[in-house]
Amino acid sequence: MDAKRFKAMVVEETDEKKYLRKITERSTDDLPDGDVLIRVEYSSLNYKDALSATGNKGVTRKFPHTPGIDAAGVVEESAVEKFKPGDQAVVTSYDLGMNTSGGFGRYIRVPSDWVIPLPDAMTLKESMVFGTAGLTAGMSVSELQKHGVTPDSGEVLVTGATGGVGSMAVAILAKAGYNVSAVTGKTDQTGFLEKLGASRVISRDDAVDTSKRPMLKARWAGVIDTVGGPILSTALKSINPFGAVTCCGLVASPEFEITVFPFILRGAALIGIDSQNYPYDRRVEIWNKLGSVWKPDHMEDMWEEIPLEEVDPKIDLILKGGVKGRVVVKL
Ligand SMILES: NC(=O)c1ccc[n+]([C@@H]2O[C@H](COP(=O)([O-])OP(=O)(O)OC[C@H]3O[C@@H](n4cnc5c(N)ncnc54)[C@H](OP(=O)(O)O)[C@@H]3O)[C@@H](O)[C@H]2O)c1
């Protein structure tokens, strides 16, 4: 098919290692090889997109680059039986938006094994309200459940609670019947977190133990941590016997101090979450739950929609921890 011109955010690297973002026109001829071409209707903003857009080489090695680890849209060309032109589809993570041109452009071309048919009972826009954040929250809840954390086990703590993954985790846990406590730096958003289903809101300062004791009073049946650093250490030291802690993020710090005691005295499990390489079949399972039994009751309060032109300032805001809930990008 003839090449199409399309609008995209492009991040350029200068000789001084500065990263400049602009909205410009690109061609489908410039997209990488792949067997499915998708016309993107919606993307969403994740912390990782901000890392990519500001030159974090752990996320994106080569520039110029179009970020956007999430995309939902309509198949325009397909070299595989599984997808036909007109099918609605979702792509999140894998290499999308990292070193493969991403969802902050009207078109993506990707391998078909990255593409998920739009889950039943979900619109393209709703799929991006969830996006990688919702998927990661769903994976975290699923891992706690596999480790035997049930609504009867006791309170579950979510950190970075007003952020994308955090707000989704609070809402999904509440929907699944858990008693949820939420750690936030935005205590003025207590009402928002309570509406999502948190029964207790804890300030970031109160979530960090400074006593240096190796163990603390058992408090949490499970923890979904999105921030790392001292909040993660404190949560691990406060785990109930045989409780579980999931770890997916590093906005506070990629490092955390811990001894072996939570593991050998309380049988704690520390579970890593890697949404990028999460197996396809389990991904589909999580998507289907997000569209049904885990669908938050107050989805409408959890997101805002912006055009591509307004992504630039939001990138700066998310790096400062200032975004509340999810940002859906309309292409
Ligand atoms: N492993 C994976 O597969 C995976 C997948 C998705 C995301 N992630 C990671 O998970 C993390 C969250 O991603 P996101 O997209 O949800 O980001 P986000 O929307 O920016 O949410 C992060 C939240 O963390 C809190 N926070 C920010 N700075 C903090 C600090 N210095 N100390 C403590 N808390 C802080 C803020 O919430 P409050 O103001 O409410 O505290 C912020 O809204 C990121 O590190 C991201 O890279 C990993």
PDBQT file of the ligand as one rigid body, heavy atoms in Angstrom, charges set to zero:
ROOT
HETATM    1  N1  LIG A 401       7.595  -3.325  36.048  1.00  0.00    +0.000 N 
HETATM    2  C1  LIG A 401       6.661  -3.023  35.165  1.00  0.00    +0.000 C 
HETATM    3  O1  LIG A 401       6.261  -3.835  34.350  1.00  0.00    +0.000 OA
HETATM    4  C2  LIG A 401       6.050  -1.657  35.208  1.00  0.00    +0.000 A 
HETATM    5  C3  LIG A 401       4.894  -1.372  34.493  1.00  0.00    +0.000 A 
HETATM    6  C4  LIG A 401       4.315  -0.091  34.635  1.00  0.00    +0.000 A 
HETATM    7  C5  LIG A 401       4.941   0.865  35.439  1.00  0.00    +0.000 A 
HETATM    8  N2  LIG A 401       6.106   0.545  36.048  1.00  0.00    +0.000 N 
HETATM    9  C6  LIG A 401       6.772   1.489  36.939  1.00  0.00    +0.000 C 
HETATM   10  O2  LIG A 401       5.888   1.768  38.010  1.00  0.00    +0.000 OA
HETATM   11  C7  LIG A 401       6.102   3.085  38.466  1.00  0.00    +0.000 C 
HETATM   12  C8  LIG A 401       4.781   3.862  38.415  1.00  0.00    +0.000 C 
HETATM   13  O3  LIG A 401       4.407   4.045  37.063  1.00  0.00    +0.000 OA
HETATM   14  P1  LIG A 401       3.170   4.958  36.680  1.00  0.00    +0.000 P 
HETATM   15  O4  LIG A 401       3.086   4.967  35.200  1.00  0.00    +0.000 OA
HETATM   16  O5  LIG A 401       2.007   4.574  37.512  1.00  0.00    +0.000 OA
HETATM   17  O6  LIG A 401       3.722   6.389  37.177  1.00  0.00    +0.000 OA
HETATM   18  P2  LIG A 401       2.908   7.629  37.804  1.00  0.00    +0.000 P 
HETATM   19  O7  LIG A 401       1.564   7.708  37.185  1.00  0.00    +0.000 OA
HETATM   20  O8  LIG A 401       3.811   8.781  37.741  1.00  0.00    +0.000 OA
HETATM   21  O9  LIG A 401       2.710   7.204  39.322  1.00  0.00    +0.000 OA
HETATM   22  C9  LIG A 401       3.744   7.195  40.244  1.00  0.00    +0.000 C 
HETATM   23  C10 LIG A 401       3.239   7.707  41.585  1.00  0.00    +0.000 C 
HETATM   24  O10 LIG A 401       4.226   7.442  42.579  1.00  0.00    +0.000 OA
HETATM   25  C11 LIG A 401       4.190   8.457  43.572  1.00  0.00    +0.000 C 
HETATM   26  N3  LIG A 401       5.523   9.066  43.675  1.00  0.00    +0.000 N 
HETATM   27  C12 LIG A 401       6.131   9.898  42.788  1.00  0.00    +0.000 A 
HETATM   28  N4  LIG A 401       7.348  10.257  43.209  1.00  0.00    +0.000 NA
HETATM   29  C13 LIG A 401       7.532   9.651  44.399  1.00  0.00    +0.000 A 
HETATM   30  C14 LIG A 401       8.598   9.626  45.347  1.00  0.00    +0.000 A 
HETATM   31  N5  LIG A 401       9.715  10.325  45.156  1.00  0.00    +0.000 N 
HETATM   32  N6  LIG A 401       8.447   8.896  46.472  1.00  0.00    +0.000 NA
HETATM   33  C15 LIG A 401       7.316   8.170  46.680  1.00  0.00    +0.000 A 
HETATM   34  N7  LIG A 401       6.261   8.154  45.829  1.00  0.00    +0.000 NA
HETATM   35  C16 LIG A 401       6.372   8.877  44.701  1.00  0.00    +0.000 A 
HETATM   36  C17 LIG A 401       3.137   9.473  43.122  1.00  0.00    +0.000 C 
HETATM   37  O11 LIG A 401       1.896   9.084  43.707  1.00  0.00    +0.000 OA
HETATM   38  P3  LIG A 401       1.408   9.694  45.120  1.00  0.00    +0.000 P 
HETATM   39  O12 LIG A 401       1.547  11.187  44.971  1.00  0.00    +0.000 OA
HETATM   40  O13 LIG A 401       0.017   9.223  45.260  1.00  0.00    +0.000 OA
HETATM   41  O14 LIG A 401       2.335   9.166  46.158  1.00  0.00    +0.000 OA
HETATM   42  C18 LIG A 401       3.057   9.233  41.618  1.00  0.00    +0.000 C 
HETATM   43  O15 LIG A 401       1.840   9.675  41.108  1.00  0.00    +0.000 OA
HETATM   44  C19 LIG A 401       7.186   3.672  37.555  1.00  0.00    +0.000 C 
HETATM   45  O16 LIG A 401       8.449   3.491  38.177  1.00  0.00    +0.000 OA
HETATM   46  C20 LIG A 401       7.101   2.818  36.329  1.00  0.00    +0.000 C 
HETATM   47  O17 LIG A 401       8.297   2.804  35.605  1.00  0.00    +0.000 OA
HETATM   48  C21 LIG A 401       6.670  -0.687  35.946  1.00  0.00    +0.000 A 
ENDROOT
TORSDOF 0
